Amino acid sequence: MIHYKAIGKIMGALLMLFSLLMLPGVGFSFYYGSGDHIPLIISGSASFLIGVILFFSFAKQDKNIRKREGYLIVTTSWLLMSFFGMLPYLLSGTATSISDAIFETVSGLTTTGASIFPDVESLPKGILFWRSMTHWIGGLGIIVLTVAIFPLLGIGGIELFVAESPGPTSDKLHPRIRETAKRLWYIYLGLTVVCTILFELGGMTFFDAINHAMAAMATGGFSTKNTSLAFYDSAFIDYTAILFMFLAGTNFTVIYFGLTGKFDRVWKSDEFKAYTGAILAFAFFLTVPIYFYSGHDLEKAFRDTLFQVVSLITTTGFITADYTQYSSGLTLVFFMLLFLGACAGSTAGGIKFVRHLAFFKNSWLEFKRIVHPRAVVPLKINGDRVTGKIITHIMNFLLIYLMIFVTGSVIISLMGYDILTSFGAVATCLGNVGPGIGKVGPVDNFAFFDPFSKVFLSFLMLLGRLELFTILVLFTPYFWRAN
């Protein structure tokens, strides 16, 4: 039996917290006199009111939160946040349709960074800040934040944390899940502050700096400039963004070990080594052809290459150059990066390196098993044996991910869009990246899609952000059967 009262109370707490996170946008609206404070206040008040009603209606709920309740809470919370999060766009008139508002909100919360706005610089400051805040909220996950600060979730907090946290990782910083969530948010907030300061030192205004810092740490990619970070044409800003995108794409447990001086634990991570090695390999491999195609000096070519490689692998989506303008071969390579993802336990979307690592290691070991059929050849990652159950889970994930990509591309193409645009849109939305190929390249936007396609692509963003199974399990009869 599913404990709906427990779900209702937790949803109320989430909506109250969500409403409070709209307040900074109100402050920026007053400061800049942009006149968009009323939509934010109304939206926040509506979210808070519904939250209060739900919270106190189920004040005596049973705290026993199991896996099923955890998955329901996570999925429902993202849907409710998407609904209330789109209200500022609609009430302010910045989004002219529900499908546009849904797409922009879901893109922010899922840290995809794809946008329907062709001119973001014309948006009022309060709405622009709320737009950035949505993917900062979704970066590490509001569920993780709630587990950290709401003792009422103490009993079932682990189920929420498992359902929300991206990637197949069981690493914890502390035996108590609430302490783990707190430390993750301290790191997240601290790095955002440092990134903001460095962006300011690089010449950004405070408003632009904090917006871009939230985007970098959430691996979201929303910018306050139409040309993203290419607007600044600054080596200092580019390298600062590269550093923080890289950190945001790193497992936060690994970052914690690094900050506490446990570097042996950092280099024990096979995923971190594969992630770092892949970024360096792609950057050096692509610098030479980009140097000849772009006409820039070697440093600029290397910087643009490294920037785009890190931006796509970490699923951030910032741009300093249009990678589709080089050659078809280079465009294909950059398109392949959309399927990598960064580390599990990071704010990045995508498939994640640990899955790729397990897949390729297991495939390589299969040759040894063929030659020595009686030998026991275990798969190990970080020195630990990977069970057959986990390998099966990863293989299923990769297969389902591929099936969704193909099916989604067919559906979008049937709506009348060319195949490159269909591939690019589905790949970038499912991977929570932002830019793709075709008509959704780095300098393009998603405004031209019809309402159905925008809603469908928003659903793919949610699927990708919540690691497929969190949502798909709700469509199975096994989930709803009483125990």
Steps between C-alpha positions, in 0.01 A plus 500: 500500500633843403503757782337794322473708818876487544544604139255790545683642802840481336364660183370784714842552655662497157260758357552734796875480453462545125295817551770654721755452223301744284571787741851588372349568158260746664798679654676537166177623343471780756872585477498536122145636483409243236138483617467122503474456877121450497508177291772358725314595819172352375673180385690464826188568706300240307773241548531582871123490556458159335804380694353613832168333423667170413745513791243566773231280346724200558668617820461160668624293211696177537870571448571164344628591153590201284637470149163535333415817693849633425459462125150648511618798705791573268296476179202690641722771646666564163159524335368740764816711489467517123140617534563772759836587348341589167252745655744797506557462124127491428394775741777734381420436134859398420367161385201527268377142530481222757723276286770771492476553876514125568800452273701787654418396856572130452818588309612701801405252771657210311814712435462450126540866407311481171292814452206634304609862551681646196595817693572428867654844549154653459355301791429691823763446768276323751384244243855462371625422850213257563593330173853444631372404844292215354803309384698582813211343694499199268877468491553303816129443547250662729427157648859478625466848649176403669653185645772722643275751676171323577533259794150373422654305212752334727356148489447477125762746388720233345227403255462859380876540474539182295211590270622857445880477493624463142707202402560149635706584805470393860782717638407696810696763689338414831310199636194720553339594171391842628861589584609381155241722333607798711865461408413466133310829516779675691740404221248601233430838659865568580619430145220719363616790718864459397403476133292820532795688648736383225253595226475846656877528503490409132289804419139384540245700695382336822168412336665333202759334722252334736278387212790342312640348822168330571493377141854362519453318833162361396645402160193680367632743240244781519674830432399863537652570158368395160844375396568329834858535629621584150367849578792568734781366279714466812760232562466546878123449491529205261755317715301578817189350339698195385626440855158524665320304228761228552449506878121496461533192279712323762347270760449725803632226724829520310501880542443455873795263524714751310397788727580295810842397365415134435656499155555124505120465504477740206735300279340175607193601298519327161212715377679825588814383320298399192309831509818709525683291242215521249481879529875540445507249215211663311640848562846420363361288216263773379724803552707444184212480249317787673819707486503466120124545453455796734798712401565591864840480669589173672407614852158623391437181302599286799288709737192482277549126452549426870206724587259326263620152595453571872171680439349209303641213708379663823167577326533869587442643153689831526649604167797707384491377139262328258643149465263420212682749274831314483435183299252213489757269661563731794126558537452124526768474770338777703162332451645179647600695812130554573480132596783494754383689805740570785532319833229337707426702811560828317253762377548386139244314293568240232587133521796546741854371464461224756247328274725533196791375707309195622375427149841514332679316781242223496514480120879468512484232768249308289780416256697345786194304609462365145859372500477372860134399547561341842691792644337738744575847359336765721443857391655750741460875528690697765643166609157369596322217327195600299215256549311342214185682611668838452644400162154391386353829623762699305449298183124549526547871555720538191259299286194692619684831455581408140143385436360828636745701289401315181127506576511866602688594183239320288216680681659844453579428134137395445402848616667635187856578612813388315690201630806692625282738698299207637815313606649814649189605692433157651864432585553835669171493693532138613862566600414834666771676300343800323657549156479229235534482123283597206270792576566466875872570482698713748375834360138389448196460727190280524237767435407361156373165632125443510324474843482117496872468425591745777297303756640169374858631517425626853395146594830370361687754714326368811572140397869576456536704817334234715703217347215337301396236752373748762220600263463189285445277804175690563364365171541137606219298664746363758545845654131542582429152634433483871757314703 
